[in-house]
Amino acid sequence: MKNIKKKKVSKSMKKVSKSSLDFLKTKVEDLKRLFPEIVSEGKIDFEKLKLTLGEEINTKDEKYSFNWAGRKDSFKNLQTTAKGTLIPAKNESIKFDETENLFIEGDNLEVLKLLQKSYFNKIKMIYIDPPYNTGKDFVYKDNFHNSIKSYLEQTGQLNGDGVKLTTNPETSGRFHSDWISMIYPRLFIAKNLLKEDGLIFISIDDNEVHNLRIILDEIFGEENFIGDIIWNSTKSVTNTAIISVSHTHNLIYAKEKDYFIKNRTEFRLPEEGTGFSNPDNDSRGLWKADPFQVGGWRPNQQYEIRNPKTGKKYKPNKGCSWKNDYKNFQTLMADNRIIFGINGEAGPQRKRFLSEAEDRGRVTTTIWRDIDTTTNATQYLKKLFGENPFSNPKPVSLIKRMIQLGTISEGIVLDFFAGSGTTAQAVIEQNIKDKGNRKFICIQLPEKIDRENKGQKTAYDLLTKLGFSKNISEISKERIRRAIKETNSKEGFKVFKLGKSNYKIWENYQGKNERELKKQLELFKAPLIPGYKDENVIFECIIKEGYSLNSKIEKTKTKLNNVYKVTDGDLFFYVCLDQEINSKIIDELKLKKENLFICLDEALNDSKKKNFSIQCNPKVI
């Protein structure tokens, strides 16, 4: 028996997209546009491509490259599209119809793929704290053949055995490779979501920081490396260790470093105002005395300065210079910006006014010792919940500082390893502090929690006490709810859950059982799954047609059919899921050629299909 494929809809009608963005197809199309001369019969002629690129092709046998066991499978994973959908959970949300904050429960690889069309080039900042490769269990076991099935298996939705963890002991020959295979495709997709002036911050320990740098250099380009901030993450000392580890790495990359520098203010922290005073009642307000001497010898900044009170003469120290040349120094003296100590009897210093410092901000350093530690974060969660359900949580102050560096009062902050929900709380608190309007998107796998697992007992008992199902994302959501209440914030958040598509996804039948084939064909007479909800189908249309999850859904005032209008800023489209469409609906809705109208394929006969194609932009399910 030959393989039978699902029959096609009328040629004049476009179909709704039933999957996420196809990365390979998109990049191939980009290549064809850039080099039309390499296209032969619709395909890329690789020999022509090599001729076109000429000396840009590296043909050397020995060359620098990054490889690991599992690289091919990682790229296969990237080349598969996501066929699941995001289902709204309004009863678990706060202010669902008002807020633009999102919490998405599901495998982050599948979710990131689904977000590609809607959030491509729209995320201002990403912060992630991925699972560290410590030789313990981690959940992400990707299956590039069927990612939604893999997700459902991991979260225990297909059988009663619960989630199966992927152990990655240090004795395994693939200890590093397995972790790289997990993180690589997620970072590859995440880059597409960042705006051109976007930044990514990643916390990591010593086990994989070297590999993570190589991965980020390959995906983002080493020229876009911003820095490695060392955070003093613990003050305690492990006496049994050879060296007691007290730090965590925080790698920072820009999507386009040059664009980032050119199109935003400097990478600076807000000035806190510490140490400013106004002992001489300067009309310009509070000021601080900064050194007037800098390191490095510059010939035009070598001159003598005389203290006007004591007459003592000063020159720069050996190998140093004054901050300004002599002409600028005279201007600063005349403007009362040069002082000689509190009593006027010391060497020269320069006034720095608080108003100017606030405008410019302050430069950060690569070592952060003034941020809370994981111990502080643990104590906070104990206070919030009565106990701490997470190991080594990140403090809110750490993420807030990153948000201060990576955003200026607005923009979307994405965290696709949301964990305890620290990033969401940091966004909420920073908005309160500087009256900002940032939004967050947090993604967390609903990892099953097992009471028999010693490290998960506290979390299990807490979820039992709260009356929630036993998975990590329930704690994440509850933490955000309590943070909103604690800070008296007016924020809210929408909850979505990754699930199976509302569309029936056709797969080629490979068997020879005619009865089974007929049964399968019968199932596909209707394009939507049994028991579907209109709202769920509409949200699937929204995400797969590239509209924001914050789009507004309104039922239109029409007597002819049940029609919904979906609005995303200045964009909008219509959806009707009735079994039959009245042809007069076009006039009633005043549809124009550019207006998207989505309906069931079976709701339009050939005559209506032709008419709709002339008058608007129809797509069928």
C-alpha positions in Angstrom: 0.0 0.0 0.0 1.4 3.4 -0.9 1.8 6.2 1.6 -1.3 8.4 1.5 -1.0 12.0 2.3 -3.8 14.3 3.4 -5.6 15.9 0.5 -4.8 19.6 -0.1 -7.3 22.4 0.3 -8.3 24.5 -2.7 -5.3 26.1 -4.4 -6.8 29.5 -4.0 -6.9 29.3 -0.2 -3.9 29.6 2.1 -3.8 27.4 5.1 -3.1 28.6 8.7 0.3 27.8 10.0 0.2 24.6 12.1 3.8 24.8 13.4 6.4 27.2 14.6 8.9 29.0 12.4 11.0 26.7 10.2 14.6 27.9 10.9 16.2 25.9 8.1 13.7 27.1 5.5 14.0 30.7 6.7 17.8 30.7 6.5 17.7 29.0 3.1 15.3 31.7 1.8 17.6 34.4 3.2 20.6 32.8 1.4 18.6 32.6 -1.9 17.7 36.3 -1.6 21.3 37.3 -0.9 22.8 35.1 -3.7 20.2 34.5 -6.4 22.9 33.2 -8.7 23.4 30.1 -6.6 19.8 28.9 -7.1 19.3 26.1 -9.6 15.8 24.6 -10.1 14.7 26.0 -6.7 17.6 24.4 -4.9 21.0 25.8 -3.7 23.9 24.7 -6.0 26.7 24.3 -3.4 29.5 24.5 -6.0 28.1 27.8 -7.2 28.0 29.0 -3.6 31.6 28.2 -3.1 32.6 30.0 -6.3 30.5 33.0 -5.3 32.1 33.2 -1.8 35.6 32.6 -3.2 38.3 33.3 -0.6 35.8 33.5 2.2 35.6 29.7 2.1 38.0 28.0 4.5 39.3 24.9 2.7 42.1 24.1 5.2 42.1 20.7 6.8 43.3 22.1 10.1 41.1 24.9 11.4 39.6 26.0 14.7 36.2 24.6 15.4 33.9 23.6 18.2 32.5 20.1 18.2 31.0 17.7 20.7 29.2 14.3 20.7 25.6 15.1 19.8 26.2 18.2 17.7 24.3 16.7 14.7 21.3 15.8 16.8 21.3 19.4 18.3 21.0 20.8 14.8 18.3 18.3 13.9 16.5 19.6 17.0 16.8 23.1 15.7 15.5 22.1 12.3 12.3 20.6 13.6 9.3 22.8 14.2 7.1 23.0 17.3 3.6 21.7 16.7 2.2 22.2 20.1 0.3 25.2 21.3 0.0 27.5 24.4 -3.3 27.2 26.3 -4.4 30.0 28.6 -4.9 29.3 32.3 -7.0 32.3 33.4 -7.8 30.8 36.8 -4.1 30.7 37.7 -3.4 34.2 36.4 -3.7 37.7 37.9 -5.4 40.4 35.8 -5.2 38.2 32.7 -7.0 40.7 30.4 -4.9 43.7 31.6 -1.4 42.5 32.2 1.3 42.0 29.5 3.5 39.8 31.8 3.6 36.1 30.8 4.4 32.9 32.7 4.5 29.9 30.4 4.6 26.4 31.8 6.3 23.9 29.5 9.5 22.7 28.0 11.5 25.8 27.1 12.8 24.5 23.8 9.3 23.9 22.5 8.0 27.2 23.9 10.9 29.2 22.5 10.2 27.7 19.1 6.5 28.7 19.4 7.5 32.3 20.4 9.7 32.8 17.3 7.1 34.4 15.0 5.5 36.6 17.7 8.6 37.8 19.5 11.3 37.8 16.9 13.7 40.7 17.5 11.5 42.0 20.4 13.2 41.0 23.6 15.4 43.6 25.2 17.1 41.4 27.8 17.4 37.7 28.6 18.6 36.4 31.9 18.9 32.6 32.5 20.2 30.5 35.3 20.4 27.1 33.6 20.9 23.8 35.4 24.6 23.5 36.4 26.4 20.4 35.2 27.2 19.0 38.6 26.8 15.3 37.9 23.3 15.3 39.3 20.0 14.9 37.5 18.6 17.4 35.0 15.3 17.0 33.3 15.8 18.3 29.7 16.0 15.2 27.5 15.2 16.5 24.0 13.8 14.3 21.3 14.1 16.0 17.9 11.8 13.6 16.3 8.8 14.7 18.3 9.4 17.5 20.8 5.8 17.8 22.1 5.7 14.1 22.8 9.1 14.3 24.6 7.7 17.2 26.7 4.6 15.3 27.7 6.6 12.2 28.6 8.9 14.4 30.8 6.1 16.0 32.6 4.3 12.7 33.2 1.3 13.5 31.0 1.5 10.3 28.9 1.8 7.7 31.6 1.7 7.2 35.3 5.4 6.7 35.8 6.1 10.5 36.2 9.1 12.3 34.9 12.3 10.5 34.0 15.3 12.5 34.8 18.5 12.4 32.6 21.4 11.6 34.8 24.7 13.0 33.7 27.4 11.6 36.0 31.0 12.9 35.7 32.1 9.4 34.9 30.0 9.5 31.7 32.1 10.0 28.6 29.4 12.5 27.5 29.4 14.5 30.7 30.0 17.8 29.0 28.5 16.8 25.6 25.1 16.1 27.1 24.9 19.5 28.8 26.1 21.3 25.7 23.4 19.4 23.6 20.8 20.7 26.1 21.9 24.3 26.2 23.0 24.9 22.6 19.7 24.9 20.7 18.0 27.0 23.4 20.6 29.7 23.1 20.5 29.5 19.3 16.8 30.2 19.3 17.0 32.8 22.1 19.3 35.0 20.0 16.6 35.3 17.4 14.3 36.8 20.0 16.7 39.5 21.1 16.4 43.1 19.8 19.4 44.4 17.9 20.4 46.3 21.1 19.5 43.4 23.3 21.7 41.6 25.9 21.8 38.2 27.4 23.1 37.5 30.9 23.8 33.9 32.0 24.8 32.6 35.5 27.0 29.6 35.4 29.6 27.8 37.6 33.1 26.6 36.9 32.0 23.2 35.5 30.8 24.6 32.2 31.8 28.2 32.0 34.6 27.4 29.5 32.2 25.5 27.2 29.5 28.2 27.6 32.0 30.9 26.5 32.7 28.8 23.3 29.0 28.2 22.6 28.2 31.9 23.0 31.2 32.9 20.9 29.9 30.6 18.1 26.2 31.7 18.4 26.6 35.4 19.2 30.1 36.0 17.9 33.1 36.6 20.1 33.1 40.3 19.1 29.8 40.7 21.0 31.2 39.6 24.3 30.6 42.2 26.9 32.1 40.7 30.1 32.2 38.0 32.7 31.0 39.4 36.0 32.2 37.5 39.1 29.5 37.5 41.8 30.5 36.7 45.4 27.6 34.3 45.7 28.5 32.9 49.2 30.3 34.2 52.2 30.6 30.8 53.9 33.8 28.7 53.7 33.8 25.0 53.0 36.7 23.8 55.2 36.7 20.3 53.6 37.4 21.7 50.1 40.9 22.2 48.5 39.7 25.7 47.6 36.3 26.9 48.9 34.3 28.2 45.9 32.7 31.6 46.7 31.8 32.9 43.3 29.4 32.5 40.3 30.2 33.6 36.8 27.7 35.8 34.9 28.5 36.0 31.2 27.1 38.9 29.2 26.8 39.1 25.4 25.2 41.6 23.1 23.3 40.6 20.0 25.0 43.4 18.1 27.6 45.1 20.3 28.1 48.1 17.9 24.4 48.6 17.6 24.0 48.4 21.3 26.6 51.0 22.0 25.3 53.3 19.3 21.5 53.1 20.0 21.3 53.3 23.8 22.9 55.1 26.8 26.1 53.6 28.2 26.1 50.3 30.1 25.8 52.0 33.5 24.2 51.6 36.9 22.1 54.3 38.5 23.9 56.5 40.9 22.8 55.8 44.4 23.9 59.1 45.9 26.2 57.7 48.6 28.9 60.1 49.9 27.5 63.3 48.3 27.2 66.5 50.4 27.4 70.2 50.0 29.7 71.8 52.7 30.2 75.0 50.7 26.5 75.5 49.8 27.2 75.3 46.1 24.1 76.3 44.2 24.4 73.3 41.9 23.6 71.0 44.8 25.2 67.9 46.4 28.7 67.0 45.2 31.5 64.6 45.9 35.3 65.2 45.6 36.9 62.9 43.0 40.7 62.6 42.5 42.1 64.9 39.9 44.9 62.5 39.1 44.8 59.6 36.7 47.2 56.8 35.8 49.2 57.0 32.5 51.6 59.7 31.4 50.3 62.3 28.9 52.5 65.2 28.0 49.7 67.8 27.7 48.5 66.9 31.2 51.8 67.5 33.0 51.8 70.9 34.7 52.2 72.5 38.1 49.1 73.3 40.3 49.5 75.8 43.1 47.2 75.6 46.2 45.8 79.2 46.4 45.6 79.0 50.3 48.9 77.4 51.2 51.0 78.2 48.1 52.1 74.6 48.0 52.8 73.4 44.5 51.6 69.9 43.2 52.6 67.8 40.2 51.2 64.4 39.1 52.9 61.4 40.6 55.4 59.5 38.5 53.7 57.8 35.6 50.5 59.7 36.2 48.7 62.8 34.7 46.2 65.4 35.7 42.7 64.6 34.5 42.6 67.6 32.1 45.0 69.7 30.2 46.0 73.2 31.6 43.4 75.2 29.7 40.5 73.0 30.9 41.9 73.1 34.4 41.7 76.9 34.4 38.1 76.7 33.2 37.3 74.3 36.0 39.0 76.6 38.6 37.0 79.5 37.4 33.8 77.5 37.6 34.5 76.5 41.3 34.9 72.8 40.4 38.4 72.4 41.7 38.8 72.1 45.5 41.9 71.5 47.7 40.5 69.2 50.5 37.9 70.0 53.2 40.0 72.8 54.7 41.5 74.0 51.4 45.0 72.8 52.4 45.4 69.6 50.4 46.1 68.7 46.8 43.6 69.3 43.9 40.4 67.4 43.6 37.5 67.8 41.2 33.8 68.2 42.2 31.3 65.7 40.8 27.7 66.9 41.2 25.0 64.4 42.1 22.7 65.8 39.4 25.4 65.1 36.7 26.2 61.6 38.2 22.5 60.6 38.1 22.3 61.6 34.4 25.4 59.7 33.5 25.2 56.7 35.9 28.2 54.8 37.2 30.3 52.1 35.6 30.0 48.6 36.9 33.0 46.4 37.7 33.6 42.8 36.9 33.5 41.8 40.6 30.3 42.2 42.6 30.8 41.9 46.3 28.0 44.2 47.3 25.1 42.0 46.2 23.1 39.6 48.4 24.2 36.0 48.5 22.4 32.7 47.9 22.1 32.5 51.7 20.1 35.8 51.7 17.9 34.5 48.9 17.3 31.3 50.9 16.3 33.3 54.0 13.9 35.4 51.9 12.2 32.4 50.5 11.9 30.9 54.0 10.2 34.2 55.1 7.9 34.2 52.0 6.9 30.5 52.2 7.7 29.5 55.7 10.4 27.2 54.3 12.8 27.2 51.3 11.8 24.8 48.5 14.8 25.6 46.2 18.5 24.9 46.4 20.9 27.9 45.8 18.2 30.4 44.7 19.4 33.7 43.2 18.7 36.9 45.2 16.4 39.5 43.7 19.2 42.1 44.1 21.4 40.3 41.6 18.8 40.2 38.8 17.7 43.8 39.6 21.3 45.0 39.0 21.4 43.1 35.7 18.0 44.7 34.7 19.4 48.1 35.5 22.3 47.4 33.1 20.3 45.7 30.4 17.2 47.9 30.2 16.2 51.6 30.5 12.8 51.7 32.2 11.0 49.5 29.6 11.4 46.5 27.4 10.7 42.8 27.7 12.8 40.7 30.0 12.9 36.9 29.2 13.9 34.1 31.5 13.4 30.6 30.1 14.8 28.8 33.1 12.5 30.6 35.5 13.1 28.3 38.5 11.9 30.1 41.7 10.6 33.1 39.8 13.3 35.5 40.9 13.4 37.3 37.5 9.7 38.1 37.6 10.0 39.6 41.1 13.1 41.6 40.1 11.2 43.1 37.2 8.3 44.0 39.4 10.6 45.6 42.1 12.7 47.5 39.6 9.6 48.9 38.0 8.5 50.2 41.4 11.9 51.7 42.1 12.4 53.7 38.9 8.7 53.9 37.8 9.5 51.7 34.8 7.3 49.8 32.4 9.2 46.6 31.8 7.4 43.3 31.1 8.6 39.8 31.8 8.2 36.4 30.1 9.1 33.5 32.3 9.2 29.9 31.1 9.4 26.9 33.4 9.2 23.2 32.9 6.5 21.7 35.2 9.1 19.3 36.5 7.6 16.5 38.7 8.6 16.6 42.3 9.2 13.3 44.1 8.9 13.2 47.9 11.3 10.3 48.0 14.0 12.5 46.5 15.8 13.9 49.5 16.5 17.2 47.8 12.8 17.6 46.8 11.0 16.7 50.1 10.7 20.3 51.2 9.2 21.4 47.9 6.8 18.4 47.9 5.6 19.2 51.5 5.1 22.9 50.6 3.0 22.0 47.5 0.9 19.6 49.6 0.4 22.4 52.2 -0.6 24.8 49.4 -2.9 22.3 47.8 -1.1 22.4 44.4 -0.1 19.7 42.0 3.5 18.4 42.6 5.7 20.3 40.1 8.2 23.1 40.3 6.2 25.6 38.2 3.5 25.7 40.8 5.9 27.2 43.3 7.2 29.6 40.7 3.7 31.0 40.1 2.9 31.2 43.8 6.1 33.1 44.4 5.2 35.7 41.8 1.7 36.1 43.3 3.1 36.6 46.8 5.8 39.0 45.5 3.0 41.1 43.9 1.1 41.2 47.1 4.2 41.9 49.3 5.2 44.9 47.1 1.7 46.2 46.7 2.4 46.1 43.0 -0.4 46.7 40.5 1.2 44.1 38.2 -0.3 40.9 37.1 0.7 38.0 34.9 -0.9 35.7 32.3 -0.4 32.0 32.7 -0.1 29.7 29.6 0.5 26.0 29.4 2.2 24.1 26.6 -0.1 21.4 25.3 -1.1 19.5 22.2 -2.3 21.4 19.1 -6.0 22.0 18.6 -5.3 21.2 14.9 -5.2 17.6 13.8 -1.7 17.2 12.6 -1.5 14.8 9.7 1.3 12.3 9.6 2.0 10.0 6.7 0.6 6.5 7.4 3.4 3.9 7.1 1.4 0.8 7.8 -0.5 -1.7 5.5 -3.6 -2.1 7.5 -6.4 -0.8 5.3 -8.9 -0.7 8.1 -6.6 1.3 10.3 -6.0 3.7 7.4 -9.7 4.2 6.9 -10.1 4.9 10.6 -7.3 7.5 10.4 -8.8 9.2 7.4 -12.2 9.3 9.1 -10.6 11.2 12.0 -9.3 13.9 9.7 -12.7 14.8 8.2 -12.8 17.5 10.9 -9.7 19.7 11.1 -9.9 20.4 14.9 -9.6 18.0 17.8 -12.8 16.8 19.6 -13.9 19.1 22.4 -11.8 22.0 21.4 -12.5 25.5 22.9 -12.8 28.5 20.7 -10.5 30.6 22.8 -7.7 27.9 22.7 -8.0 27.7 18.9 -7.8 31.5 18.7 -4.7 31.6 20.8 -3.1 29.0 18.6 -3.9 31.1 15.6 -2.4 34.1 17.4 0.9 32.4 18.3 1.4 30.6 15.0 0.4 33.5 12.8 3.0 35.7 14.6 0.8 37.9 16.9 1.5 38.7 20.5 0.1 36.6 23.3 -1.1 39.9 24.7 -3.5 40.4 21.8 -7.0 41.3 22.7 -9.8 38.9 21.7 -13.3 40.4 21.3 -16.5 38.9 20.0 -17.8 41.1 17.2 -21.4 42.4 17.0 -22.7 40.4 14.0 -25.8 38.4 13.6 -24.6 36.3 10.7 -21.8 34.3 12.3 -19.9 34.0 15.6 -16.8 36.1 14.7 -13.9 37.1 17.0 -11.7 40.1 16.3 -8.1 39.7 17.5 -6.2 43.0 18.0 -2.4 43.3 18.5 -1.5 47.0 18.6 -2.3 48.4 15.1 -2.7 44.9 13.7 -5.8 42.8 13.7 -7.5 39.8 12.2 -10.8 37.9 12.4 -11.6 34.3 13.3 -14.8 32.4 12.7 -15.1 28.7 13.7 -18.7 28.2 12.5 -19.3 25.2 10.3 -20.8 27.5 7.6 -19.9 31.1 6.8 -22.5 33.5 5.5 -21.1 35.2 2.4 -22.5 38.5 3.6 -20.1 38.5 6.5 -17.5 40.2 4.3 -19.7 43.3 3.9 -20.8 43.3 7.5 -17.2 43.3 8.8 -16.2 45.7 6.0 -13.2 43.4 5.2 -10.6 44.8 2.9 -8.1 42.9 0.7 -5.3 43.1 3.3 -7.5 41.9 6.2 -6.8 38.4 7.5 -9.9 36.2 8.0 -9.4 32.7 9.4 -12.1 30.0 9.2 -12.6 26.3 8.8 -11.9 24.9 5.3 -15.2 23.1 5.4 -17.1 26.3 6.1 -16.6 27.7 2.6 -17.7 26.1 -0.6 -15.7 26.7 -3.8 -17.8 29.7 -4.7 -17.3 31.3 -1.4 -13.6 30.5 -1.4 -13.2 32.4 -4.7 -15.2 35.3 -3.4 -13.3 35.6 -0.1 -10.0 35.4 -1.9 -10.9 38.4 -4.1 -12.2 40.6 -1.2 -10.0 39.8 1.7 -7.0 37.7 2.9 -8.5 34.3 4.0 -6.8 31.4 5.6 -8.4 28.1 6.4 -7.9 25.5 9.1 
